Amino acid sequence: MQATRARETSGRNSTERRHMKIPVSGLQFYSLSYCVPDGCSARDLLRLVNSGFLPEDSVSQLINEQICSTSETFGAWDASSIAVATLFCLVLLLVILCTFYEVFLHQRKTKNSSPLLTAFSVFNNGRKLTGTTQQTANSDQILSFHGIKVISMMWIIAGHAAGAFTFLPVTNRREVEEFESERYAQYLTTAHLAVDTFFFISGFLLAYQYFKGLANKPILVQIMAIPQMIVHRITPVVLMFFLYSVYLSKHVGNGPIFPLVYDTFNNPCKKHWWAVFLYIQNYYNRDEIVRVLSGNLPLKQNPTQVDATLESFPACWVHLWYLSADWQLFLAAPLVLIPMAWLLKRGFKLVFTAMAILNVFFVLLAIFVKLVFPNFDPEHLEYDAHSKLVTYFMGAMFGICLRCHLNKPYVFRRVVNDESVGVSAPGYRWNCF
């Protein structure tokens, strides 16, 4: 049995220890590994180390198999995993058949009789993903949104990449904490603010498209098509992600802490799957989800003491909160858009004034909830829908404005732009700190 070594440095003095776990501070520890014969278990090693002179409770925290894994950790494939794998194979077969059918049509120079026959074709979908269009005078695309979404997405990815160091056990925890407190790191620690970009654009495009279709469809008919579009586009993707994560991912990965990560994120999916597909996860078990999102994960605290935590871990892939909030805002949108459509018949100024008053109310509502219910979101993470109402319907207000004044472009003067930046910059600085 051979132990790996770790060095603890404090000032000018350094000591070398050969323990399973070396506490360094309240935020930092070393988690080491021992190599034992294949026939031995953690319990056998525990009895060997005890030898009658160490309490079993203390040593059991050092020697366990909770963060270890082999190719046999999850055992043989069960019926659920086989069924899901079969489903994915059928989808892959459908992709192959549709692709070959499109190739056949191309060689025969025959017109496709139905779009459904090439819906899963690699070439058909590849052209849509990589295709570009030329902006025309009649195009309704808002090109600036594309750039804003790219920048926001890069910002979010950078924040998630840096956030991994705060959730997983690392040997230089103190350095990570110091980095997070530096000003030059604030663009990473405030990456969650970039999500508001997508709420604003979502509200903008919803109102823009809704008022665009009023000329062709009645108000109620137009608004009823919105939830159906969201369900058809989002739910199949969430379902396939859910099936892969819960039933297949455990068979395609292994390594240190892999079983712990899998159990932490997927056990609640098996128990609370209905909250995911009803898009209520951002309100369901709110206290526990805030605990997870604020960084108090078992991996961050101690990767060897997680049994009780895993049983109460409520969040099924917590980042799905965005889909829940977006869906809830979509359901709330008709309550605003339908009255605005009726008010539009009396004049645009009345609609704009009503939307401005409504957004002021949403700001006061968010402040009221924080003051009256301080324990609802103590970390001020704002992963609920009601805190995004002002962002969402601010976008809707400007979407209505642009649609009603589509042929009346307004150029902001430089003074107005400078004043806008001056007003918004202090607010961003306050959010950072």
C-alpha positions in Angstrom: 0.0 0.0 0.0 1.6 3.3 -1.1 0.4 6.8 -0.2 0.7 9.8 -2.4 2.3 12.8 -0.7 1.0 16.4 -0.2 2.9 19.4 1.0 1.3 22.0 3.2 3.0 25.4 3.2 2.4 28.1 5.8 4.8 31.1 5.8 8.3 29.9 5.8 7.6 26.5 7.4 6.5 23.5 5.4 5.4 20.1 6.6 4.8 16.8 4.8 2.0 14.5 5.8 0.8 11.1 4.6 -2.9 11.1 5.6 -5.9 10.5 3.5 -7.1 14.1 4.0 -5.1 17.0 5.2 -7.1 20.0 6.5 -5.4 23.2 5.7 -8.1 25.8 6.6 -11.8 26.1 6.7 -11.9 26.5 2.9 -9.1 24.2 1.8 -8.1 20.6 2.1 -6.2 17.9 0.3 -8.0 14.8 -0.9 -5.5 12.0 -1.6 -5.6 8.5 -2.9 -4.3 5.1 -1.8 -3.7 2.1 -4.1 -4.9 -1.2 -2.6 -5.3 -4.7 -4.1 -8.4 -5.3 -6.1 -9.8 -7.7 -3.5 -9.7 -5.1 -0.8 -12.4 -2.7 0.0 -12.4 0.6 1.9 -13.8 -1.3 5.0 -10.8 -3.7 4.9 -8.4 -0.7 4.7 -10.3 0.9 7.5 -9.8 -2.1 9.8 -6.1 -2.2 8.9 -5.5 1.4 9.7 -7.5 1.3 12.9 -5.6 -1.6 14.5 -7.3 -0.7 17.8 -5.7 2.7 18.4 -7.9 5.1 16.3 -11.6 5.8 16.6 -13.5 4.3 13.7 -15.7 7.3 13.2 -12.8 9.6 12.6 -11.0 7.3 10.3 -14.1 6.5 8.3 -14.2 10.1 7.2 -10.7 9.6 5.7 -11.2 6.2 4.1 -14.3 5.5 2.0 -15.3 4.8 -1.6 -17.8 7.6 -2.1 -15.6 9.5 -4.6 -14.0 6.4 -6.3 -15.2 4.7 -9.4 -14.4 1.9 -11.8 -15.9 0.6 -15.0 -18.2 -1.6 -12.8 -19.4 1.1 -10.5 -22.9 1.4 -12.0 -23.1 -2.3 -12.9 -24.8 -3.9 -15.9 -27.3 -2.0 -18.0 -30.8 -2.1 -16.6 -34.1 -2.1 -18.5 -34.5 1.6 -18.4 -31.1 2.3 -19.8 -31.6 -0.3 -22.5 -35.0 1.3 -23.5 -33.5 4.8 -23.7 -30.5 3.6 -25.7 -32.9 1.9 -28.1 -34.8 5.2 -28.5 -31.6 7.1 -29.3 -30.6 4.3 -31.8 -34.0 4.7 -33.5 -33.5 8.4 -33.8 -30.0 7.8 -35.2 -31.5 5.3 -37.7 -34.1 7.9 -38.7 -31.3 10.4 -39.3 -29.5 7.9 -41.5 -32.6 7.0 -43.5 -33.7 10.7 -44.1 -30.1 11.6 -45.2 -29.9 8.7 -47.7 -33.4 9.6 -49.0 -32.3 13.2 -49.6 -29.2 12.0 -51.4 -31.3 9.7 -53.5 -33.6 12.6 -54.5 -30.6 14.8 -55.3 -29.1 12.1 -57.6 -32.4 11.5 -59.3 -33.1 15.3 -59.4 -36.5 14.6 -58.0 -38.5 17.1 -56.0 -39.3 16.1 -52.4 -42.9 15.2 -52.0 -43.1 16.0 -48.2 -40.8 18.0 -45.9 -41.3 15.4 -43.2 -39.3 12.8 -45.2 -36.2 14.9 -44.9 -36.8 16.5 -41.5 -34.0 14.5 -39.9 -31.6 14.7 -42.8 -28.1 15.8 -42.0 -27.8 17.8 -45.2 -31.2 19.5 -44.8 -30.5 20.6 -41.2 -26.9 21.4 -42.0 -28.0 23.9 -44.6 -30.3 25.6 -42.2 -27.7 25.8 -39.4 -24.9 27.1 -41.6 -26.9 29.1 -44.1 -26.7 32.8 -44.3 -29.2 35.3 -45.6 -28.8 38.7 -47.2 -30.5 41.5 -45.3 -33.2 43.1 -47.4 -35.5 46.1 -47.0 -38.5 43.9 -46.2 -36.6 41.7 -43.7 -37.8 41.8 -40.1 -34.5 40.7 -38.7 -32.9 42.9 -36.0 -29.3 42.3 -36.7 -28.0 44.0 -33.5 -29.7 41.2 -31.4 -27.5 38.6 -33.0 -24.3 40.4 -31.7 -25.9 41.0 -28.3 -26.8 37.4 -27.9 -23.3 36.2 -29.0 -21.6 38.5 -26.5 -24.0 37.5 -23.7 -23.5 33.8 -24.4 -19.7 34.2 -24.3 -20.1 36.0 -21.0 -22.2 33.2 -19.6 -19.9 30.5 -20.7 -16.9 32.3 -19.2 -18.8 32.6 -15.9 -19.7 28.9 -15.9 -16.2 27.8 -16.7 -14.8 29.9 -13.8 -17.6 28.8 -11.5 -16.5 25.2 -11.8 -13.5 26.0 -9.5 -15.9 27.1 -6.8 -18.0 23.9 -6.8 -15.3 21.2 -7.1 -12.7 20.4 -4.5 -9.4 22.2 -5.3 -6.1 22.4 -3.4 -5.8 26.2 -3.7 -9.2 27.2 -2.4 -7.8 30.3 -0.8 -6.4 31.6 -4.1 -9.8 31.0 -5.8 -11.6 33.0 -3.1 -9.1 35.8 -3.4 -9.5 35.9 -7.2 -13.2 36.2 -6.9 -12.8 39.3 -4.7 -10.6 41.2 -7.3 -12.2 43.8 -9.5 -10.8 42.4 -12.7 -12.7 39.2 -11.9 -16.1 40.8 -11.6 -17.0 40.1 -15.2 -17.0 36.4 -14.2 -18.8 36.7 -10.9 -21.5 38.8 -12.4 -22.0 36.6 -15.5 -25.5 35.7 -14.2 -26.6 39.3 -15.2 -26.1 38.4 -18.8 -29.2 36.2 -18.7 -31.3 39.3 -18.5 -30.3 40.0 -22.1 -32.2 36.9 -23.2 -35.3 37.8 -21.1 -35.3 41.3 -22.7 -35.0 39.9 -26.2 -37.6 37.2 -25.6 -40.1 39.8 -24.4 -39.2 42.1 -27.3 -39.6 39.5 -30.0 -42.8 38.2 -28.5 -44.5 41.6 -28.6 -43.0 42.4 -32.0 -44.3 39.2 -33.6 -47.6 39.4 -31.8 -48.4 42.9 -33.0 -47.2 42.0 -36.4 -49.8 39.3 -36.7 -52.7 41.3 -35.5 -53.5 42.4 -39.0 -54.0 38.8 -40.2 -55.4 37.0 -37.1 -57.8 37.8 -34.3 -56.2 38.8 -30.9 -57.1 35.6 -29.1 -56.1 33.3 -31.9 -52.7 34.9 -32.2 -52.0 34.7 -28.5 -53.1 31.0 -28.2 -50.4 30.0 -30.6 -47.6 31.2 -28.4 -47.6 28.4 -25.7 -48.0 25.7 -28.3 -44.8 27.0 -30.1 -42.8 27.0 -26.9 -43.9 23.5 -25.9 -43.2 22.0 -29.4 -39.7 23.6 -29.6 -38.4 23.2 -26.0 -40.0 20.2 -24.4 -38.5 17.6 -26.9 -35.0 18.9 -26.3 -35.5 18.9 -22.5 -36.9 15.3 -22.7 -33.9 14.0 -24.7 -31.4 15.7 -22.4 -33.3 14.3 -19.3 -33.2 10.7 -20.7 -29.5 10.9 -21.6 -28.5 12.5 -18.3 -30.4 10.1 -16.1 -30.1 6.8 -17.9 -27.1 6.9 -20.3 -24.5 9.3 -18.9 -23.6 6.9 -16.1 -22.4 4.4 -18.6 -20.2 6.7 -20.7 -18.1 8.3 -17.9 -16.0 7.3 -14.9 -13.1 8.7 -12.8 -12.6 10.5 -9.5 -15.9 11.9 -8.1 -17.8 11.0 -11.2 -20.4 8.8 -9.2 -20.7 11.6 -6.7 -21.4 14.2 -9.5 -23.8 11.9 -11.2 -25.8 11.1 -8.1 -25.9 14.7 -7.0 -27.4 16.0 -10.2 -29.5 13.0 -11.4 -31.0 11.5 -8.3 -33.4 14.5 -7.9 -34.3 14.1 -11.6 -35.7 10.7 -10.9 -37.6 11.9 -7.9 -38.8 15.3 -9.1 -39.0 14.8 -12.8 -42.5 16.2 -13.0 -41.3 19.6 -11.7 -38.9 19.8 -14.7 -41.5 19.1 -17.3 -44.1 21.4 -15.7 -41.5 24.1 -15.7 -41.9 25.0 -12.0 -38.5 24.0 -10.8 -37.5 27.6 -10.0 -40.3 27.8 -7.3 -40.4 24.1 -6.3 -38.3 23.5 -3.1 -37.1 27.1 -3.4 -35.0 27.1 -0.2 -33.0 24.1 -1.3 -32.4 25.4 -4.8 -31.1 28.7 -3.5 -28.7 26.7 -1.3 -27.4 24.9 -4.4 -27.2 27.9 -6.7 -25.3 30.0 -4.0 -22.5 27.5 -4.2 -23.1 25.5 -1.0 -22.7 22.2 -2.8 -21.4 19.1 -1.0 -18.5 18.9 -3.4 -17.3 22.4 -2.3 -17.6 21.7 1.4 -16.2 18.1 1.8 -16.4 15.4 -0.9 -16.4 12.6 1.7 -19.5 13.7 3.7 -22.3 13.7 1.3 -24.7 10.8 2.1 -27.3 12.9 3.9 -27.0 15.8 1.4 -27.6 13.6 -1.6 -30.8 12.3 -0.2 -32.2 15.9 0.2 -30.7 17.4 -3.0 -33.8 18.7 -4.8 -32.6 20.4 -8.0 -32.5 18.5 -11.3 -29.9 20.3 -13.3 -30.4 23.6 -11.7 -29.6 25.7 -14.8 -33.0 24.6 -16.2 -34.4 27.3 -14.0 -34.1 29.6 -17.0 -36.6 27.5 -19.1 -39.0 27.5 -16.1 -38.8 31.3 -15.7 -39.1 31.9 -19.5 -42.1 29.6 -19.7 -43.9 31.3 -16.8 -43.3 34.7 -18.4 -44.7 33.4 -21.7 -47.9 32.4 -19.8 -48.1 35.8 -18.1 -47.6 37.7 -21.4 -51.2 37.4 -22.7 -52.4 39.2 -19.6 -50.5 42.2 -20.8 -50.5 41.9 -24.6 -54.2 41.4 -25.0 -55.1 44.6 -23.2 -52.3 46.5 -25.0 -53.7 45.3 -28.3 -57.1 46.8 -27.5 -55.6 50.0 -26.2 -53.6 50.3 -29.4 -56.9 51.1 -31.2 -57.1 54.3 -29.2 -53.6 55.4 -29.9 -49.9 54.4 -29.4 -49.2 57.0 -26.7 -51.8 55.3 -24.5 -50.2 51.9 -24.9 -46.7 53.3 -24.2 -47.9 55.1 -21.1 -49.6 52.0 -19.8 -46.5 49.8 -20.4 -44.3 52.4 -18.6 -46.6 52.4 -15.6 -46.8 48.7 -15.6 -43.0 48.3 -15.6 -42.7 50.8 -12.7 -45.1 48.5 -10.8 -43.0 45.5 -11.6 -39.9 47.2 -10.2 -41.9 48.0 -7.0 -43.2 44.5 -6.9 -39.7 43.0 -6.9 -38.6 45.4 -4.1 -41.7 44.6 -2.1 -41.0 40.9 -2.3 -37.4 41.3 -1.1 -38.4 43.5 1.8 -41.4 41.6 3.0 -40.0 38.1 2.3 -36.2 38.4 3.0 -35.8 34.7 3.3 -37.2 33.9 -0.1 -34.0 34.9 -1.9 -31.3 35.7 0.7 -28.5 35.4 -1.8 -30.2 37.8 -4.3 -29.8 35.3 -7.1 -33.2 36.2 -8.7 -33.8 32.9 -10.3 -37.6 33.3 -10.0 -40.0 34.7 -12.7 -41.4 37.7 -10.8 -38.0 39.4 -10.5 -37.6 39.2 -14.3 -41.0 40.8 -15.0 -39.6 44.2 -15.5 -36.8 43.0 -17.8 -39.2 40.9 -19.9 -41.9 43.5 -20.3 -39.4 46.3 -20.8 -38.4 44.4 -23.8 -42.0 44.0 -24.8 -42.6 47.7 -24.5 -39.8 48.5 -26.9 -41.0 45.7 -29.2 -44.4 47.3 -29.4 -42.7 50.7 -30.0 -40.5 49.5 -32.8 -43.4 47.6 -34.5 -45.7 50.6 -34.4 -43.0 52.9 -35.7 -41.3 50.5 -38.1 -41.0 53.0 -40.9 -40.1 56.0 -38.6 -36.5 55.5 -37.6 -35.3 57.6 -34.7 -31.6 58.4 -34.4 -30.4 59.1 -30.9 -28.1 62.1 -30.4 -24.7 61.5 -29.0 -25.6 63.5 -25.8 -28.5 61.1 -25.2 -26.2 58.0 -25.6 -23.7 59.5 -23.2 -26.3 60.2 -20.7 -27.7 56.7 -21.0 -24.2 55.2 -20.4 -23.7 57.5 -17.4 -27.0 56.4 -15.8 -26.5 52.7 -16.4 -22.8 52.4 -15.4 -23.3 53.1 -11.7 -26.1 50.5 -11.6 -23.8 47.9 -13.1 -21.0 48.8 -10.7 -23.4 48.4 -7.8 -24.4 44.9 -9.1 -20.8 43.9 -9.2 -20.1 44.7 -5.6 
